[in-house]
Amino acid sequence: MTAVAPPPGARDGQLLAGGSLAVRLANFVKLPHTVFAMPFALVGVVLASAVAPLPAATVGWVVVAFTAARFAAMAFNRLVDRDVDALNPRTAQRELPAGTLTVGQARAGIAGASLLFVVAAWRLNPLCLALSPVALGWVLGYSYTKRFTRWCHLWLGLGLAIAPVGGYLAVTGSWSDPWWRLCVLALAVLCWSGGFDMIYALQDEGFDRAHGLHSVPAAFGVRGAIRIARGLHVAAVACLAALVASQPLGAAGGAAAAALWTGVGVVVVLLLWEHRLVRADDLSRVDAAFFTMNGLISMSFLAAVVVARVLAGRGA
């Protein structure tokens, strides 16, 4: 049975209205998609606040650092892929192929965002500054991965997994104790985001295969990619459960634990719904599964972590 995909030439969703340079740059990097991983960066910040003071300025610089890194990474990806995007009916109307932004404007945006990211890391602490070139190099490097590996989605997932680690290090200046707690959080984000990127890539299965690009859908087909994404999402839930189970909650253990487990439960429900929206014979709702469900997942878990932290702080 042939999958039903979005109509050829349809413009990617979640775009801002207007024609100013600021709007074109925001659409160039799909600014609304910041909602995916930004909440997990803040999860790292909130968890770190249990072991170190949390000045408001730190939260602000974390937001600046994440937004700048994401802008640089997304803009670089669009720059590297501009020739391929021009050939794909789904992406031909993106800003560089369509000519609404110039290559020079894209390069200037990447340079400015990269510099801002390093400045924000410097403002946070010496460890963040030292690690900033590594983080930036990894997220920029993703743009080349479809040229040589089907597992490019996991490279992207690890790039997004840097967000909660960076948020935690921004507050504490050191790794978590026990060491594996931060690893489990990062692995949860890697599996979650790697899985949803595979779902998004279902739209380009045939195009990728025809043009020699590597992806899980191109390698394993739509059904195989969906099964792999499901497995990754099961692993993500398991990691979130392990994270919750390991949290020291103090006098507010019962209420705070209930909030955290509710957050995990909401993630499970939303992931199940996401996979109901996408079927091997019907990809017409991939956009809703990608944007709406994953935005709700990250924001819901952040809300649960914030509530649990407030309860723990009050000793309720």
Residue pairs with C-beta under 8 A, 6 or more apart in sequence:
1 280
1 281
2 281
3 202
3 205
3 222
3 280
3 281
3 282
3 283
4 281
4 282
4 283
4 284
5 202
5 203
5 283
5 284
5 286
6 90
6 203
6 283
6 284
6 286
6 287
8 89
8 90
9 89
9 90
9 92
9 93
10 90
11 93
12 30
12 90
12 91
12 94
12 287
13 287
13 291
14 30
14 32
14 33
14 287
14 291
15 27
15 30
16 23
16 26
16 27
16 31
16 32
17 23
21 105
24 95
24 100
24 101
25 101
25 105
25 109
27 95
28 74
28 75
28 78
28 94
28 95
28 96
28 101
28 106
28 109
29 70
29 71
29 74
29 75
29 78
29 109
30 74
31 71
32 291
33 74
33 291
34 66
34 67
34 70
35 295
35 298
35 299
36 160
36 193
36 294
36 295
36 298
37 66
37 70
37 160
37 163
37 189
37 193
37 298
38 63
38 66
38 67
38 70
38 163
38 298
39 298
39 299
39 301
39 302
40 160
40 163
40 164
40 167
40 185
40 189
40 298
40 301
40 302
41 62
41 63
41 66
41 163
41 164
41 166
41 167
42 59
42 62
42 63
42 167
42 302
43 164
43 167
43 185
43 301
43 302
43 305
44 163
44 164
44 165
44 166
44 167
44 168
44 169
44 170
44 171
44 182
44 185
45 54
45 58
45 59
45 62
45 167
45 168
45 170
45 171
46 302
46 305
46 306
46 309
47 164
47 168
47 185
47 247
47 305
47 309
48 54
48 167
48 168
48 169
48 170
48 171
48 172
49 171
49 309
50 248
50 309
50 312
51 172
51 177
52 171
52 172
52 173
53 171
54 171
57 123
58 124
58 170
58 171
61 120
61 123
61 124
61 170
62 120
62 124
62 166
62 167
62 170
64 116
64 120
65 117
65 120
65 121
65 124
65 128
65 166
65 170
66 163
66 166
66 167
68 113
68 114
68 116
68 117
68 120
69 113
69 117
69 135
69 136
69 139
70 139
71 109
71 110
71 113
72 109
72 110
72 113
72 114
72 117
72 136
72 139
72 140
73 139
73 140
73 142
73 143
73 159
75 106
75 109
75 110
75 113
76 110
76 140
76 143
77 142
77 143
78 85
78 94
78 95
78 96
78 106
79 96
79 103
79 106
79 107
79 110
79 143
80 143
80 144
81 91
81 143
82 94
82 96
82 97
82 103
84 91
84 211
84 213
85 91
85 92
85 94
85 96
85 97
86 92
86 97
87 207
87 211
88 204
88 207
90 203
90 204
90 207
91 97
92 98
95 101
95 106
96 103
96 106
114 136
117 132
117 136
118 129
118 132
118 133
118 136
121 128
121 129
121 131
121 132
122 128
122 129
122 132
124 169
124 170
125 169
125 170
125 173
126 173
127 169
127 173
127 174
128 166
128 169
128 170
128 173
131 166
131 169
135 162
135 166
138 155
138 158
138 159
138 162
139 159
139 162
141 155
142 152
142 155
142 156
142 159
145 151
145 152
145 155
145 156
145 214
146 152
146 208
146 213
146 214
146 215
147 213
147 214
148 214
149 155
149 214
150 214
150 215
150 216
150 218
150 219
150 220
151 216
152 214
152 215
153 194
153 195
153 197
153 198
153 201
153 215
153 216
154 190
154 194
156 193
156 194
156 197
157 189
157 190
157 191
157 192
157 193
157 194
157 195
157 197
158 186
158 190
160 189
160 190
160 193
161 186
161 187
161 189
161 190
161 193
162 186
163 189
164 182
164 185
164 186
164 189
165 182
165 185
165 186
168 176
168 182
168 185
169 175
175 182
176 182
178 246
181 243
181 246
184 239
184 242
184 243
184 246
185 239
185 243
187 235
187 236
187 239
188 236
188 239
188 240
188 243
189 236
191 232
191 233
191 235
191 236
191 239
192 232
192 233
192 236
192 294
192 297
193 294
194 232
195 228
195 229
195 230
195 231
195 232
195 233
195 236
196 229
196 274
196 289
196 290
196 293
196 294
198 215
198 216
198 217
198 225
198 226
198 228
198 229
198 232
199 225
199 226
199 229
199 274
199 278
199 286
199 289
199 290
200 286
200 290
201 208
201 215
201 216
201 217
201 225
202 217
202 222
202 225
202 226
202 278
202 283
202 286
203 283
203 286
204 213
204 215
204 217
204 218
205 215
205 217
205 218
205 221
205 222
205 225
207 213
208 214
208 215
208 217
208 218
209 218
215 225
216 224
216 225
216 228
216 229
217 224
217 225
220 228
222 280
222 283
223 280
226 275
226 278
226 279
226 280
229 275
230 275
233 271
233 274
233 275
236 267
236 271
237 264
237 267
237 268
237 271
240 263
240 264
240 267
240 301
241 264
244 257
244 260
244 261
244 263
244 264
247 256
247 257
247 260
247 308
249 256
249 257
249 308
249 312
250 256
250 312
250 315
251 312
251 315
251 316
252 308
252 311
252 312
252 313
252 314
252 315
252 316
255 311
255 316
256 307
256 308
256 309
256 311
256 312
256 316
257 308
259 304
259 307
259 308
259 311
260 304
260 305
260 308
262 304
263 300
263 301
263 303
263 304
263 305
263 308
264 301
264 304
266 297
266 300
266 301
266 304
267 297
267 300
267 301
270 293
270 296
270 297
270 300
271 293
271 297
273 293
274 289
274 293
274 294
274 297
275 289
277 285
277 286
277 288
277 289
277 293
278 285
278 286
278 289
